[in-house]
Amino acid sequence: MSALRIGVIGCSSFGARTMLPAIRDTPAALLTAVASRDRARAAAFAGRFGCDPVVGYENLLSRDDVDAVYIALPNALHHETALAALECGKHVLGEKPLTTTVRDTVELARTAAARGLVLRENFGFLHHGQHRRVRSLVGEGRIGPLRHFTSSYCFPPLPEDDVRYRSELGGGALLDLGVYPLRATQFFLGDDLTVVGAVLRRDPVSGVDVSGSFVACSPDGVIATGDFGFEHGFGSRYRLWGGTGQLTVERAFLPPPWYAPTLRIVSQDRVEELTLPAEHQFSASVSAFVAAVDTARAHGHDPHHREWSATVVRTAELVAHIDETAHRI
């Protein structure tokens, strides 16, 4: 099929570092335009990535040369922008979290299904092969029956004017970082999780949560914990602890494209390290999105929508439960 023509909504620093280069360099994709409410910012991004500048998100959505959009806006703007894109007949790859509420997530999923469009949430780490290898090793019994899953994603404080300190824009560590260990827990333990406890630390100046932890369990008795925040030294890791050993992954959620992951398996009398090939998880995310759109075009609908939407709605439900029940300090 012809290249998927993608327009970008929002000129974020994260998008500039990761997603715009990935879209530009993916052979099956064509970066057509980038939109901002600021003319100079749109022009700067367009010049940097070789596409058209557009002022105003609605003007990008009205273009005939845009088949799909990548949305890189503050969290609170994801829902309304994605909904507008779907209503204009555009496939959507939205930054995580897809929305800030369960209701909005369900609405987007239903709208995409009704229109036969592809809707995806950009969790890049899910497209990195190291996690599939880990799941395979656990399934083979390399660490025995799984008992605990622990994951963490934290980094140092952000600049004072960062949007993640603004509650009206969907800021806070839970939505920005907590979704990573939560989604990783779903990846390994399934969607049928029960959150049994949580703690959120609030910043007295901005009012948003800046760190937190949760405890969950699966129906078969595996215990999971997740830690997150932006008031720490950097950490991005998880550990699966089984009846006969442990398997640890460092740089789990944002490994550089050049980084060759090392899986560390520790048992009582042996330490084994498996080094895997380096991968560009955001290029893989773009390629997976393009492939999903090609499949949807061929079938007239997205055949994987039901499975995908069940997981993303469950993530939103778990986030909401953590937020509603957490002990705040």
N, C-alpha and C positions, 0 to 999 in steps of 0.2 A: 504494500500500500504506500501512498505518498506520505511524506514526512508530516508528523503531527505539528501543526502550527500553534505555538504556545505564546500567550501574552502573560506578562508578569504584572501583578497588581501590588504595588508597594515597593519602596526602595529601602529595604532594610539592610543593615550591615551583614547580618547572617546570610541573607540571600546573595549579597555581593560576594561573600567569601566562598559560598558553597553551591547554592542551587542555580544561580544564573550561569556560572561557568559550566556546570553539569548539563544544563539544558542546551547551552550553546554548543557543547562538544559531543552531544549524543547524536549519532548519524541519523537516527529515525525521528529526531525532533528538529524543529526550526524555531528559534527564538525570534518572534515577529516584532513585538513591541513591549515597552515597559511604561506603566502608568504611575503617575504621582499627582497629588494635588498641587505640588510645587513645580512650576515650569522648569526652573533651573536644575532641580534635582532630577527630573525626568530626562532632561537633555544630557546631564552628566552621565547617568547610568546608560542611556542609549548609546552615547558615544563610546563608552567603555566596552560595551558588549555587542556593538554592531547591529543595533535594531532601531526601530522607530520610537521617538519619544511621544507620549500621549499625556495630555493634561486632563485629569478627571477620570475616575474609574469607569463611569458610565460610557465614556467615549471609547474606551478600549473594548468594552463589552459589545458595542454596536458595530465593531469592525467585522467585515466578511472574511478577512484573512486571519482570524483567530478562531481556532477550533476548540481550544482548551485554555484554562488559566491556572497559573500558580499564584496562590494568595499568600503574601508575606506582610501582613498587617498586625497591629496589636491585637491581642486575643479577643477583646470585646467587639472587634469589627469583623471577625471571621464569619459569623453567621449571616449577617445582612449582605455581605459581599458575595459569599458563596451562593446564597439563595438567589440573588440577582443574576449571577452568572448562569446558574442552572435554568432559570426562567428565560434566559436569552439563548438557551440551547448549547451552552458551553460545558464541556467536561471540566472537572475541578480537582486540582491537587492543592489541598489546603495545609498550611503549617499546623503543627500540633500546638495546643489542643484544637480539634476541629471547631468546637464551640466552647462556651463557658457554662452551658446548662444542658441537662438531659433533654428537656423539651426541644431546644434548638437543634440538638444533634439528631433527634428523631425526625424533626421536620425536614432537615436536609436529606436524610436517608430516604424518606418517603418521596420527596420531590425528585431525587435522582432516579429512583426506581420507576416512578410514574412516567418519566420522560426518557427512559432507556439510556441514561447518561452515566458515565463513570465518575464516582466521587471517592477520593482517597485522602487519607491523612498522612502527612509526611514524617513518619517515624523512620528516619534513615537507617537506624541500627538494625531494624527488622529485615533489611535487605542485605546485610553482611553475612557471608557464609560461615563465619566462626560460630554463630549462635545455632545454626542448623547442625553443625558438627558437634557442638556440645550436647544438643538434644539427642542426637544419635548415640553418642557415647553413654549418656545416662540410660537411654533405652536398651543399650546392650548390656547394662549391668556393671559398667566399669567402676562405679562407686557404691554398688549395692543399692538396696531400696532407698529412695530419696526420703530424707527426714526434714531437712531445713533448706530454705532458699533465702539468701540474704543479698540485697542489692543496695547500692549507694550511688548518688550523683550529686556532687557538691562543687562549688567553686567560690572564689573570693568575692567580696562586695563589689557592686557595680557603681558606675558614676551616679551621682545624686540625681541627675535629670533623666536617668534611664526610665523607659516606659514601664518596666517591670516593678517599679516602685509606685505606680499610679493605679489605685484600685478601680477607678472608673474606666480604665482601659484593660481590665482583666489581669492586672499584675499579681505578683506573689509567687512564692517558690513552689507551691503545690501545683499550680497550673503550668508553670514554666519548667520545673524540674521533677516534681513528684510523679508526673505522668510517666516518666521513664522507668523507674523501678516498678511502678504499678503495671505498665504494659509488659515489662520483662517477666513479671510474675505470671501474668496471663499467658505469655508465650510458653512458659515451662509447665505451669500447673493447670492451665485451662481457664475459661471464663467464669466457671461456677465457684467463685471465691466468696468468702465471708470476711469482711473487715471487722475485727473484734476490738480494735483500739487505735487511737491516734493522738498525736500531740503536735500542735502548731505554735511556733514562736512568732510573736507579732512585733514588728518594728514600731516603736512609739512615735516616730516622726511621720512616716508615710502611712502607717496603719495597715500595711499589707503583711502577710506572713512571709518571713524570710528564711525559715527552716522548719523542718518537721520530720516525723517518723510515723509509720503505720505498722500494724501487725494484722496479718490475715491468715486464713487457713483454707485448705482445699477439702472437698468431701472425703477424700481418703486419708486425711490426717496429716498432710504435709504443712508445716508451719512456715510462714513467709514474713520477713520484715523488710521494710524499705526506709532509707534515710535520704534526705534531700535538703538543699538550701544554698543560699549565696551569702554565707558569712563564714566560710571555711577555707582551708587549703584545698586545692583541687583533688578530686577523687571521682573515679568513674569505673565501678567494678561490680562484680557479683560472684557469689560462691554457692555452689550446690554441695550439700553435706549429706552423704548417704551412710548406709550401714557399715560399709567397709572402707570408705575413703571420702576425700573432698576434691572438687574440681573448681578452680578459681580462674576467673578471666579479668584481666586488667584492661583499662582503656575500652571498656565495654560499649559505651554509648556514642562516643565521638572519636574513633580512631582516625588519625591522619591517613590519607590515601596511600602513603608510602610505608605505613606501619605493618609489619608482619606479626600478627597476633601469636602469642604463646599461651597455650592452655596448660595449666599446671595441675597435675593429678597427684595427690598425696595420700598414701595409705600408711598403715602402721610401720611397715618396713621398706617402703619404696617411694621414691619421688620420680615422676616422669613428666617431661615437658614436650609438648607437641607444638611445633612452629608451623603456622599456616601461611599461605600466600597473602600478600597485601591485596586489599580490595578498596575500591572507591564506592562507599555505600550510597552516596548521593547520586552518583551516576547510575548505580543499580536501581535506586528508587525511581529516577526518571525513566529508565528503560522499562521497569515494571509497569509504570503508569501508561506509557505509550503502548505496551503490549496489551494492557487491559482495554484501552480504547480500541485498538485494532480488533480484539476479540468481540467487543460490544458492537462495533460496526458490522462485523460479519454475521452476528446472531440477531441484531436488531435490539439487543438489550445486554446488560452486563450479567453474565451467568454466575459470577462470583459475588454479586451484590449482597445476597441474603446472608452468606457466611461472614463477609467483611462487616456489614452493618451491625450484625449481632455483636461482634467483638467491640466495635467502636462505641456502640450504645452502652455496652456493659462497662467499658472504661469510664464513660461519663457518669454512669450510676455509681461506680465505686469512688470516683473523685468527689461526687456530691455527698456521699455518705461520710467520707473522711472529713470534709469541710463542715458538715452539719453536726457531727458527733465528737470532733476533736476536743481534747482539753487544751485550752489556750493559755499560754504563759507569756 
